[in-house]
Amino acid sequence: MIVRDPVHGDIEVAPLVASLLDLPALQRLRGIKQLGTAYLVYPGCLHTRFDHSLGAAHIAGRMVAALRRDGTVVSADLEALISASALLHDVTHVPFGHTLEDERRLFPRHDKGSRLERLFAGELGRALERLGVLGSMRALLAPKSDKGVNQAGLPAFARDIVSSTIDADLLDYLARDAQFAGLGLRYDERVLRSFGVEDGRLVLRLARHGMERPDARSEVIALLRMRYVLTERVYYHHTKVVAGAMISKAVEIALDSAALVESDLLEVDDWTLLDRLRRMSNQSGARLAERVLRRELLKRAWVVSAQSTTEAERRELVARYHDDRATRAAVEDGLARAAGLDLGQVVLHCPELTLMKEARARVIGADGPGRLNDADAEGLGEIRALEERYQRLWRLHVFAPAEVIVRVGAAADAFFGHANEHRLPRE
């Protein structure tokens, strides 16, 4: 089976992967955009979790081919399992999942909660059981545990290909997101030639015959630069952030009023969720959803960033307003009252601290095994600079309707005790 993909060209789909494509659990992903609300900034960002999943399965196969060239024996059956698990790696995603899970902490992450077992208990699990791969898929996709993979008789590198630092997921979404955002970024695919296996784990070989390979290391660092640029330009764009925060607040209101439960999110896509939210009886939540659909977004009333806070201060802010949902909601309500607004018109967005996990990739250099960002690594200065720039992307936002941002900003100044970094117009 051949599928024409706009990013990778013709993809040859293996029989096991093809047998899963038409299952409802996979087809549902066609209605979930890969980048959530990014389409409000970059109109081309309409690609879906389904597109990405198919691309990740393709990249996983290419990584297996690289391992074979490096001397690792990978059977055809194991390759099929790896590709199938890459196809299914996002099957537990819900609409605007990263926003709801990572940015507002309304639910456990899609790869850590109970959704996978819920799907395995239904039609998807029955299909995998008929194919004789349910146990293997559970071992490869369940929350990380090398013990679980080993108990299933699978090598740890099989999971690493699907979910680690620099993996099939990353290599597909970087290329796909850049293309559909129209940014003209592309990593050199020769980076795929650097993959190998050492002590049973996936590594990047940055040395050959005992000598450093500067070209291989440069390609990996270029990958990190691309990851940074996409984060800066797309993933953390303030318009995407405010739209996602509004949806998250609407979902939170729906949860608190019992208009929605987590399991409902496995039955909806982006548009049906927004439609359900705008029709709920709570007018505050319904108004937020309606505003997103009309692109009548809240505006920045108050901002504090990594530039004006210490790491200790950021950790305290995250503990209060990212990790603690009740405290965050109380502050939103308090700021709304202080500005004379109805509840639900002020939304606080406090993301967790940013960390470039890809810099921790396992590598084999001239001095042996280590991590890409080890203290004595080649090219460390550039890697450290990227990590620091990445960390400095952190922002805490307070959003409100445009006509009251000055009042809300003043209330936030008084509450937080930090000067507003966002210059506001005079009332």
C-alpha positions as CSV (number, residue, x, y, z in Angstrom):
1,M,0.0,0.0,0.0
2,I,1.4,3.4,-1.0
3,V,0.2,6.7,0.5
4,R,1.3,10.1,-0.9
5,D,2.4,12.3,2.0
6,P,3.1,16.0,1.5
7,V,6.1,15.9,3.7
8,H,7.8,12.6,3.0
9,G,6.5,11.8,-0.5
10,D,5.4,8.3,-1.3
11,I,5.1,6.2,1.9
12,E,5.1,2.4,1.6
13,V,2.7,1.3,4.3
14,A,3.5,-2.1,5.9
15,P,0.6,-4.6,6.1
16,L,0.3,-4.4,9.9
17,V,0.1,-0.6,9.8
18,A,-2.4,-0.7,6.9
19,S,-4.6,-3.1,8.8
20,L,-4.9,-0.4,11.6
21,L,-5.5,2.7,9.5
22,D,-9.3,2.4,9.2
23,L,-10.0,1.7,12.8
24,P,-12.3,4.4,14.4
25,A,-9.6,5.2,17.0
26,L,-7.2,6.1,14.2
27,Q,-9.8,7.8,12.0
28,R,-10.8,10.0,14.9
29,L,-7.4,11.7,14.7
30,R,-8.3,13.2,11.3
31,G,-10.4,15.6,13.2
32,I,-7.7,16.7,15.7
33,K,-5.3,19.3,14.4
34,Q,-1.6,18.6,15.2
35,L,-1.0,22.2,16.4
36,G,-4.3,23.0,18.0
37,T,-5.1,26.7,17.6
38,A,-2.0,27.6,15.6
39,Y,-4.2,27.8,12.5
40,L,-5.4,31.2,13.9
41,V,-1.9,32.5,13.3
42,Y,-0.6,30.3,10.5
43,P,-3.6,29.4,8.2
44,G,-1.8,26.4,6.8
45,C,-1.5,24.6,10.1
46,L,-4.5,22.4,9.5
47,H,-2.5,19.2,9.5
48,T,-3.8,16.5,11.8
49,R,-2.7,14.0,14.4
50,F,-3.6,11.3,11.8
51,D,-1.2,12.8,9.2
52,H,1.5,13.0,11.8
53,S,0.9,9.4,13.1
54,L,1.3,8.1,9.6
55,G,4.5,10.1,9.1
56,A,5.9,8.9,12.4
57,A,5.3,5.3,11.4
58,H,7.2,6.0,8.2
59,I,10.1,7.6,10.0
60,A,10.3,4.7,12.5
61,G,10.8,2.4,9.5
62,R,13.6,4.6,8.2
63,M,15.3,4.6,11.7
64,V,15.1,0.8,11.7
65,A,16.8,0.7,8.3
66,A,19.6,2.9,9.8
67,L,20.0,0.5,12.7
68,R,20.4,-2.4,10.3
69,R,23.1,-0.5,8.3
70,D,24.8,0.1,11.6
71,G,24.9,-3.7,12.3
72,T,21.8,-4.2,14.6
73,V,19.7,-7.2,13.7
74,V,16.0,-6.1,13.5
75,S,13.6,-8.8,12.4
76,A,10.8,-8.0,10.0
77,D,8.3,-8.8,12.7
78,L,9.9,-6.3,15.2
79,E,10.1,-3.6,12.5
80,A,6.3,-4.0,11.9
81,L,5.7,-3.7,15.7
82,I,7.8,-0.6,15.9
83,S,6.1,1.1,12.9
84,A,2.6,0.1,14.3
85,S,3.4,1.5,17.7
86,A,4.6,4.8,16.1
87,L,1.3,4.9,14.2
88,L,-0.6,4.5,17.5
89,H,1.6,6.7,19.7
90,D,-0.9,9.6,19.6
91,V,-4.1,7.5,19.7
92,T,-4.9,8.7,23.2
93,H,-4.7,12.4,22.1
94,V,-7.8,14.5,22.7
95,P,-8.7,17.8,21.0
96,F,-6.3,20.6,22.0
97,G,-4.6,18.0,24.1
98,H,-1.2,19.7,24.8
99,T,-3.1,22.8,25.9
100,L,-5.5,20.9,28.3
101,E,-2.8,18.5,29.6
102,D,0.5,20.3,29.6
103,E,-0.4,24.0,29.8
104,R,-3.4,24.0,32.1
105,R,-3.0,20.6,33.8
106,L,-6.7,19.6,33.6
107,F,-5.9,16.0,32.8
108,P,-2.9,13.7,32.9
109,R,-0.7,13.7,29.8
110,H,-2.1,11.6,27.0
111,D,0.7,9.0,27.4
112,K,0.4,8.8,31.2
113,G,-3.3,8.5,32.1
114,S,-5.8,5.7,31.8
115,R,-7.0,6.5,28.3
116,L,-4.8,3.9,26.6
117,E,-6.2,1.0,28.7
118,R,-9.7,2.4,28.0
119,L,-9.0,2.1,24.3
120,F,-7.3,-1.3,24.7
121,A,-10.5,-2.5,26.4
122,G,-12.6,-1.5,23.4
123,E,-12.5,-1.9,19.6
124,L,-8.9,-1.0,19.2
125,G,-7.8,-3.6,21.7
126,R,-9.9,-6.3,20.1
127,A,-8.4,-5.5,16.7
128,L,-4.9,-5.7,18.1
129,E,-5.7,-9.0,19.8
130,R,-7.0,-10.4,16.5
131,L,-3.7,-9.4,14.9
132,G,-1.8,-11.0,17.8
133,V,0.0,-7.8,18.8
134,L,-2.0,-6.5,21.8
135,G,0.7,-7.4,24.4
136,S,3.5,-5.9,22.3
137,M,1.6,-2.7,21.7
138,R,0.8,-2.4,25.4
139,A,4.5,-2.8,26.2
140,L,5.6,-0.3,23.6
141,L,3.0,2.4,24.3
142,A,2.2,2.2,28.0
143,P,3.9,4.7,30.4
144,K,7.6,4.2,30.2
145,S,9.0,1.2,31.9
146,D,11.9,-0.8,30.4
147,K,10.9,-3.6,32.7
148,G,7.5,-3.8,30.8
149,V,9.2,-3.9,27.4
150,N,11.7,-6.5,28.5
151,Q,8.9,-8.7,30.0
152,A,7.3,-8.6,26.5
153,G,10.5,-9.8,25.0
154,L,11.1,-6.6,23.1
155,P,14.4,-4.6,23.1
156,A,14.5,-1.2,24.8
157,F,15.6,0.5,21.6
158,A,12.2,-0.4,20.1
159,R,10.5,1.9,22.5
160,D,13.2,4.5,22.1
161,I,12.5,4.8,18.4
162,V,8.9,5.7,19.2
163,S,9.3,7.7,22.4
164,S,12.5,9.1,23.7
165,T,14.4,12.3,23.1
166,I,15.2,12.4,19.3
167,D,12.7,9.9,18.0
168,A,10.3,9.2,15.2
169,D,7.7,11.5,16.7
170,L,10.1,14.5,16.8
171,L,11.5,13.9,13.4
172,D,8.1,13.8,11.8
173,Y,6.5,16.7,13.6
174,L,9.4,19.1,13.1
175,A,9.4,18.6,9.4
176,R,5.5,18.6,9.2
177,D,4.9,21.6,11.4
178,A,7.6,23.7,9.7
179,Q,6.1,22.9,6.2
180,F,2.5,23.7,7.1
181,A,3.5,26.8,9.0
182,G,5.3,27.9,5.9
183,L,8.6,28.7,7.7
184,G,10.9,27.1,5.2
185,L,12.8,25.1,7.9
186,R,14.1,21.7,7.2
187,Y,16.6,19.4,8.9
188,D,19.1,17.4,6.8
189,E,17.8,13.8,6.7
190,R,21.4,12.5,6.9
191,V,20.8,12.8,10.7
192,L,19.0,9.4,10.2
193,R,22.3,7.8,9.3
194,S,23.7,8.5,12.8
195,F,21.3,6.2,14.7
196,G,22.7,3.1,16.3
197,V,22.2,0.8,19.3
198,E,24.5,0.7,22.3
199,D,23.8,-1.4,25.4
200,G,20.3,-2.1,24.0
201,R,19.4,1.6,23.8
202,L,19.0,3.9,20.8
203,V,22.0,6.3,20.4
204,L,23.3,8.8,18.0
205,R,26.8,7.9,16.8
206,L,28.9,11.1,16.7
207,A,32.2,9.4,16.2
208,R,33.6,6.9,13.8
209,H,36.8,4.8,14.1
210,G,37.4,6.6,17.4
211,M,37.4,10.0,15.9
212,E,34.8,12.7,16.3
213,R,32.4,13.3,13.4
214,P,31.8,17.1,13.5
215,D,29.4,16.8,10.6
216,A,27.2,14.4,12.5
217,R,27.2,16.6,15.6
218,S,26.4,19.7,13.6
219,E,23.4,18.0,12.0
220,V,22.0,17.1,15.5
221,I,22.6,20.7,16.8
222,A,20.8,22.0,13.7
223,L,17.9,19.8,14.7
224,L,17.9,21.5,18.1
225,R,18.0,24.9,16.5
226,M,15.0,24.0,14.4
227,R,13.2,22.8,17.5
228,Y,13.9,26.1,19.2
229,V,12.7,28.2,16.2
230,L,9.4,26.3,15.9
231,T,8.8,26.7,19.7
232,E,9.5,30.4,19.5
233,R,7.6,31.2,16.3
234,V,4.7,28.7,16.5
235,Y,4.2,26.7,19.7
236,Y,4.6,29.7,22.0
237,H,3.1,32.4,19.7
238,H,1.0,34.5,21.9
239,T,-2.1,34.3,19.7
240,K,-2.0,30.5,19.8
241,V,-1.4,30.7,23.5
242,V,-4.4,32.9,24.3
243,A,-6.8,30.9,22.1
244,G,-5.7,27.7,23.7
245,A,-6.0,29.2,27.2
246,M,-9.6,30.3,26.4
247,I,-10.5,26.8,25.3
248,S,-8.9,25.3,28.4
249,K,-10.8,27.7,30.6
250,A,-14.0,26.8,28.9
251,V,-13.3,23.1,29.3
252,E,-12.4,23.7,33.0
253,I,-15.8,25.4,33.5
254,A,-17.5,22.5,31.7
255,L,-15.8,20.0,34.0
256,D,-16.7,22.0,37.2
257,S,-20.4,22.1,36.1
258,A,-20.5,18.4,35.1
259,A,-21.2,19.3,31.5
260,L,-18.1,17.3,30.5
261,V,-16.0,14.4,31.8
262,E,-12.6,13.3,30.6
263,S,-13.8,10.2,28.8
264,D,-16.1,12.4,26.6
265,L,-13.0,13.8,24.9
266,L,-12.2,10.5,23.3
267,E,-15.6,10.8,21.4
268,V,-15.1,14.4,20.0
269,D,-12.8,16.2,17.6
270,D,-11.7,19.9,17.5
271,W,-14.9,21.3,16.0
272,T,-17.4,19.1,17.9
273,L,-15.7,20.0,21.2
274,L,-15.9,23.7,20.5
275,D,-19.5,23.3,19.4
276,R,-20.4,21.4,22.6
277,L,-18.7,24.1,24.7
278,R,-20.5,27.0,23.1
279,R,-23.8,25.3,23.7
280,M,-23.3,24.5,27.4
281,S,-25.6,26.3,29.9
282,N,-22.7,28.1,31.7
283,Q,-22.6,31.3,29.8
284,S,-19.0,32.2,30.9
285,G,-17.6,29.0,29.3
286,A,-20.0,29.2,26.3
287,R,-18.9,32.8,25.6
288,L,-15.2,31.8,25.6
289,A,-15.8,29.0,23.1
290,E,-17.9,31.3,20.9
291,R,-15.2,33.9,20.9
292,V,-12.6,31.4,19.8
293,L,-14.8,30.3,16.9
294,R,-15.2,33.9,15.9
295,R,-11.6,34.7,16.5
296,E,-12.6,37.4,19.0
297,L,-9.7,36.6,21.3
298,L,-8.8,38.0,24.7
299,K,-5.8,40.3,24.8
300,R,-2.7,40.4,27.0
301,A,-3.4,42.5,30.1
302,W,-0.3,41.5,32.1
303,V,2.8,39.5,31.3
304,V,5.9,38.5,33.3
305,S,8.7,36.5,31.7
306,A,11.9,34.7,32.4
307,Q,13.7,38.0,31.7
308,S,12.5,39.7,34.9
309,T,12.2,36.7,37.2
310,T,14.7,34.3,38.8
311,E,14.4,30.6,38.4
312,A,13.3,30.3,42.0
313,E,10.5,32.8,41.4
314,R,9.4,31.0,38.3
315,R,9.3,27.7,40.1
316,E,7.1,29.3,42.8
317,L,4.8,30.8,40.2
318,V,4.5,27.4,38.4
319,A,3.8,25.6,41.7
320,R,1.0,28.1,42.4
321,Y,-0.6,28.7,39.1
322,H,0.3,25.8,36.9
323,D,0.2,22.9,39.2
324,D,-2.7,24.1,41.5
325,R,-5.9,24.4,39.5
326,A,-8.0,25.7,42.4
327,T,-5.5,28.5,43.2
328,R,-5.3,29.6,39.6
329,A,-9.1,29.7,39.3
330,A,-9.3,31.8,42.5
331,V,-6.8,34.3,41.2
332,E,-8.7,34.6,37.9
333,D,-12.0,35.2,39.7
334,G,-10.3,37.7,42.0
335,L,-8.8,39.7,39.1
336,A,-12.2,39.7,37.3
337,R,-13.9,41.1,40.4
338,A,-11.2,43.7,41.0
339,A,-11.7,44.9,37.4
340,G,-15.5,44.8,37.7
341,L,-16.0,41.9,35.3
342,D,-18.1,38.8,35.2
343,L,-16.3,35.6,36.2
344,G,-14.7,33.8,33.3
345,Q,-13.6,36.9,31.5
346,V,-10.0,36.8,32.9
347,V,-7.8,33.8,32.0
348,L,-4.4,33.2,33.6
349,H,-1.9,31.1,31.6
350,C,1.1,29.8,33.5
351,P,3.0,27.1,31.6
352,E,5.5,24.7,33.2
353,L,9.1,25.6,33.0
354,T,10.5,25.0,29.6
355,L,13.1,22.2,29.1
356,M,14.8,21.1,25.9
357,K,14.7,17.4,26.5
358,E,16.3,16.7,23.1
359,A,19.6,18.0,24.4
360,R,19.7,15.0,26.7
361,A,19.8,12.5,23.7
362,R,22.1,9.5,24.2
363,V,25.2,9.8,22.0
364,I,28.4,7.9,21.4
365,G,31.3,10.3,20.9
366,A,35.0,9.9,20.6
367,D,35.2,9.5,24.4
368,G,32.5,6.9,24.5
369,P,28.8,7.0,25.6
370,G,27.2,10.0,27.1
371,R,24.5,12.7,26.6
372,L,24.5,15.4,23.9
373,N,24.8,18.1,26.5
374,D,27.3,16.5,28.8
375,A,29.7,19.0,30.5
376,D,32.7,17.9,28.3
377,A,30.7,17.4,25.1
378,E,31.9,18.9,21.7
379,G,29.8,21.9,20.6
380,L,28.6,22.4,24.2
381,G,28.6,26.2,24.0
382,E,26.0,26.2,21.2
383,I,23.9,23.6,22.9
384,R,23.9,25.4,26.2
385,A,23.0,28.7,24.4
386,L,20.0,27.0,22.8
387,E,18.9,25.5,26.2
388,E,19.1,28.9,27.8
389,R,17.2,30.6,25.0
390,Y,14.6,27.9,25.2
391,Q,14.2,28.4,29.0
392,R,13.8,32.1,28.5
393,L,10.7,31.6,26.3
394,W,8.7,31.1,29.5
395,R,5.9,33.7,30.1
396,L,3.0,34.0,32.6
397,H,0.1,35.8,31.0
398,V,-3.1,37.3,32.2
399,F,-5.7,37.7,29.4
400,A,-8.8,39.8,29.3
401,P,-11.2,41.5,26.9
402,A,-9.5,44.3,25.0
403,E,-11.6,47.1,26.4
404,V,-10.6,46.3,30.0
405,I,-6.9,45.3,29.8
406,V,-5.7,48.4,31.5
407,R,-7.9,47.7,34.5
408,V,-7.0,44.1,34.6
409,G,-3.3,44.9,34.2
410,A,-3.5,47.3,37.2
411,A,-5.2,44.6,39.3
412,A,-2.6,42.0,38.3
413,D,0.2,44.5,39.2
414,A,-1.2,44.9,42.7
415,F,-1.8,41.2,43.1
416,F,1.5,39.7,41.8
417,G,3.8,42.5,42.9
418,H,5.7,42.3,39.6
419,A,5.8,45.1,37.1
420,N,3.9,44.4,33.9
421,E,6.3,43.8,31.1
422,H,3.6,44.3,28.5
423,R,3.1,48.0,27.6
424,L,-0.6,48.8,27.7
425,P,-2.4,51.8,26.1
426,R,-3.6,54.5,28.4
427,E,-7.3,54.4,29.3
